[in-house]
Amino acid sequence: MLYLIGLGLGDAKDITVKGLEVVRRCSRVYLEAYTSILTVGKEALEEFYGRKLILADREEVEQEADNILKDADISDVGFLVVGDPFGATTHSDLVLRATKLGIPYRVIHNASIMNAVGCCGLQLYKFGETVSIVFWTDTWRPESFFDKVKKNRQNGMHTLCLLDIKVKEQSLENLMKGRKIYEPPRYMSVNQAAQQLMEIVQNQRIRGEEPAITEETLCVGLARVGAEDQKIAAGTLQQMCTVDLGEPLHSLIITGGSIHPLEMEMLNLFSVPKNSLESQSNDGLGT
């Protein structure tokens, strides 16, 4: 059996009891190490689980999945995923590969950022399509995701923005020369995401377009959701450029076209200092 096991969002203890029982009886257990991270490292997980884990990077999962699935038809193999196993499409691919090989699978779910963002007080059923914001480079500055933000806003829906993670990435030079030398990990902050969004807004104005959001649009920054030092800040997009949320992982929410009074009351618990959300402009309130 192939087991896909969600680890939740905080630390080693966020695994479910069922998940922990499976981990302890599997012949091999892989830890997916590129779509998200916990606040603790592999060693802390191994200590709590009482067994060794095999790190699985993007290359192994996407290109060498057969290694992970080897002998899973005659023994139990575990595949650990931060959050919920189906928070990334990569893991659907692993299930499809297993099925084609006649290997049965079972999923043990856990909390994901997709539902845990409700901690900020915005109602989950009012979220539209989720978008990803990637690190820009000198030659690649994509804005296409912004169309989805616009559509969500038009429909009165909030937008959850998942921020880029760069793990085991190679520089262009090392990639071209075939050198297995990797750059240090990078995790996009709410500040960086907000600054890129501000630039997109300015670019649209220069092109004579009406941007879907402005500097005053109400946003919510979240950091380390599920951990003991979780942090939430609600304020304008402009304020998100400078708010200090600390260590990764970060997420950003762009509020929708209307905000329920109960949502606003909750957001005021997390308002950026010296700022009352009630007194913001109409655009800041998402209307």
C-alpha positions in Angstrom: 0.0 0.0 0.0 1.1 3.5 -0.7 0.1 5.9 2.0 -0.1 9.7 1.4 0.0 11.3 4.9 -0.7 14.9 5.6 1.5 16.5 8.4 -0.5 19.6 9.1 1.0 23.0 9.3 2.8 23.4 12.6 5.4 21.0 14.0 6.0 17.3 14.4 3.0 16.8 16.7 0.5 18.0 14.1 0.4 14.6 12.4 -2.8 12.7 13.1 -2.9 9.6 15.4 -3.8 7.5 12.4 -1.0 9.0 10.3 1.6 8.4 13.1 0.5 4.7 13.4 1.0 4.2 9.7 4.4 6.0 9.6 5.7 3.7 12.4 4.8 0.5 10.5 5.8 1.4 6.9 8.9 -0.2 5.5 10.0 3.2 4.0 8.8 6.7 4.6 9.5 9.6 2.3 9.3 13.3 3.3 8.3 15.6 0.4 10.6 18.6 0.8 9.7 21.2 -1.8 6.0 22.3 -1.9 6.0 23.5 1.8 7.9 23.4 5.0 7.2 22.9 8.7 8.6 25.0 11.5 10.8 22.1 12.5 13.3 20.1 10.4 13.6 16.5 9.3 15.6 15.5 12.5 12.7 16.7 14.8 10.2 14.6 12.8 12.5 11.6 13.0 12.8 11.9 16.7 9.1 12.2 17.3 8.1 9.5 14.8 10.9 7.1 16.1 12.2 6.3 12.6 14.3 7.5 9.7 12.8 9.5 6.9 14.0 9.8 3.2 14.0 13.3 1.8 12.2 13.5 -1.6 12.9 16.6 -3.6 11.0 17.8 -6.7 13.3 15.9 -9.1 12.8 12.6 -7.4 9.0 12.9 -7.0 8.3 14.2 -10.5 10.9 12.3 -12.5 11.9 9.3 -10.5 8.6 8.4 -8.8 9.2 4.7 -9.6 11.9 4.7 -6.9 9.3 5.8 -4.3 6.7 3.2 -5.5 9.2 0.4 -5.6 7.9 -2.7 -3.7 4.8 -0.7 -2.6 2.7 -3.6 -3.9 4.2 -6.0 -1.4 5.0 -3.6 1.5 3.8 -0.4 3.0 5.4 2.9 1.8 4.6 6.2 3.3 4.8 9.6 1.6 4.6 12.6 4.0 3.3 15.9 2.8 3.3 19.2 4.8 -0.4 20.3 5.0 -2.7 18.0 3.2 -1.6 15.5 0.6 -3.6 17.0 -2.2 -2.5 20.6 -1.6 -0.2 20.2 -4.7 -1.0 18.6 -8.0 2.3 16.7 -7.9 0.8 14.3 -5.5 -2.2 13.5 -7.7 0.4 12.4 -10.3 1.9 10.0 -7.7 -1.5 8.4 -7.1 -2.1 8.0 -10.9 1.4 6.3 -11.3 0.6 4.0 -8.4 -2.8 3.1 -9.8 -1.3 2.3 -13.2 1.2 -0.1 -11.5 -1.6 -1.8 -9.6 -0.5 -0.4 -6.3 -3.3 0.4 -3.9 -3.2 3.7 -2.0 -4.7 5.4 1.0 -4.8 9.1 1.9 -4.7 10.4 5.5 -5.8 14.0 5.4 -4.7 16.9 7.6 -5.1 20.7 7.9 -3.9 22.7 4.9 -3.3 26.4 4.3 -6.4 26.2 2.0 -8.7 25.9 5.0 -6.5 27.1 7.9 -6.6 30.7 6.4 -10.0 30.9 8.1 -8.1 31.8 11.2 -8.0 35.4 10.0 -11.8 35.7 10.2 -12.6 35.7 6.5 -15.2 33.2 5.7 -13.9 30.2 3.6 -16.9 29.9 1.4 -16.2 33.5 0.1 -12.8 32.6 -1.4 -12.5 32.4 -5.1 -9.7 30.8 -7.2 -6.3 30.5 -5.4 -3.3 32.0 -7.2 0.4 31.6 -6.9 2.8 34.6 -6.9 6.3 33.7 -8.1 9.6 35.4 -7.6 10.3 37.8 -10.5 13.6 37.8 -12.3 15.2 40.4 -14.6 13.8 38.6 -17.7 10.6 37.0 -16.3 7.9 39.1 -14.6 4.6 37.3 -15.1 1.3 39.2 -14.4 -1.2 36.6 -15.8 -2.4 35.5 -12.4 -3.7 39.0 -11.8 -6.6 38.3 -14.2 -7.8 35.7 -11.6 -7.6 38.3 -8.8 -9.7 40.6 -10.9 -12.3 37.9 -11.6 -12.5 37.1 -7.9 -13.0 40.7 -7.0 -15.7 41.1 -9.6 -17.5 38.1 -8.0 -17.0 39.5 -4.5 -14.6 36.7 -3.6 -11.4 36.8 -1.6 -8.1 35.6 -3.2 -5.6 33.4 -1.4 -2.2 34.0 -2.8 0.3 31.2 -2.2 3.8 32.7 -2.2 6.8 31.2 -4.0 9.3 28.7 -2.5 12.6 28.1 -4.1 14.3 24.9 -2.8 17.2 23.1 -4.5 17.1 25.6 -7.4 20.1 26.0 -9.7 21.4 29.2 -11.2 21.1 29.5 -15.0 24.9 29.2 -15.3 25.1 26.0 -13.3 22.0 24.6 -15.1 23.5 25.2 -18.5 26.8 23.7 -17.4 25.2 20.7 -15.9 26.6 21.4 -12.4 24.6 20.0 -9.5 25.2 23.1 -7.5 22.1 24.6 -5.8 21.2 28.0 -4.6 20.2 28.7 -0.9 16.5 28.2 -0.2 14.3 31.3 -0.7 10.8 31.9 0.6 8.8 34.8 -0.6 7.6 37.2 2.1 4.3 39.1 2.2 6.4 42.3 1.7 7.9 41.0 -1.6 4.5 39.8 -2.8 2.9 43.1 -2.0 5.6 45.0 -3.7 5.2 43.0 -6.9 1.5 43.5 -6.8 2.0 47.2 -6.4 4.2 47.2 -9.5 1.5 45.3 -11.5 -1.0 48.0 -10.5 1.3 50.7 -11.7 2.0 48.9 -14.9 -1.7 48.6 -15.6 -2.2 52.3 -15.0 0.6 53.1 -17.4 -1.2 51.0 -20.0 -4.4 52.9 -19.4 -6.1 49.9 -17.8 -8.2 50.1 -14.6 -6.5 47.9 -12.0 -8.6 45.4 -10.1 -7.0 46.5 -6.8 -5.2 49.7 -5.6 -2.7 50.6 -2.9 -5.7 51.0 -0.5 -7.3 47.6 -1.1 -7.6 45.7 2.2 -5.3 42.7 2.4 -4.3 40.1 5.0 -0.8 38.8 5.6 -0.3 35.5 7.4 2.9 33.8 8.6 3.5 30.4 10.0 -0.2 29.5 10.1 -0.7 26.6 12.6 2.5 27.3 14.6 2.6 28.7 18.1 4.1 31.9 16.8 1.6 32.3 14.0 1.2 35.9 12.9 -1.6 37.7 11.1 -1.8 41.3 9.9 -4.7 43.1 8.2 -4.2 46.4 6.4 -3.9 48.0 3.0 -1.8 46.6 0.2 0.6 49.5 0.8 1.0 48.5 4.4 1.7 44.9 3.4 4.8 46.2 1.7 6.4 47.0 5.1 4.6 44.9 7.8 7.0 42.6 9.7 5.6 39.1 9.8 8.9 37.4 10.6 10.1 34.0 9.4 8.5 31.9 6.6 6.1 30.6 5.4 4.0 33.5 4.4 0.6 33.8 2.6 -1.3 36.8 1.4 -5.1 37.4 1.0 -6.6 40.0 -1.2 -10.1 40.7 0.0 -13.1 40.6 -2.3 -15.8 43.0 -3.3 -17.7 43.0 -0.1 -16.8 42.1 3.5 -19.4 40.9 6.1 -19.5 42.9 9.3 -18.4 39.8 11.2 -15.4 39.4 8.9 -14.5 43.0 9.5 -14.8 42.6 13.3 -12.4 39.7 13.2 -10.0 41.5 10.9 -9.9 44.4 13.4 -8.3 41.9 15.8 -5.3 41.8 13.5 -5.2 45.4 12.1 -1.8 46.9 11.5 -0.9 49.2 14.4 -2.3 52.7 14.3 -4.8 51.7 11.8 -8.5 51.1 12.2 -9.9 49.1 9.4 -13.4 50.6 10.0 -12.0 54.0 8.9 -10.5 52.9 5.7 -11.7 54.2 2.3 -14.4 52.2 0.4 -11.8 50.6 -1.8 -9.8 49.6 1.3 -13.0 47.8 2.5 -13.1 45.9 -0.7 -16.2 47.6 -2.1 
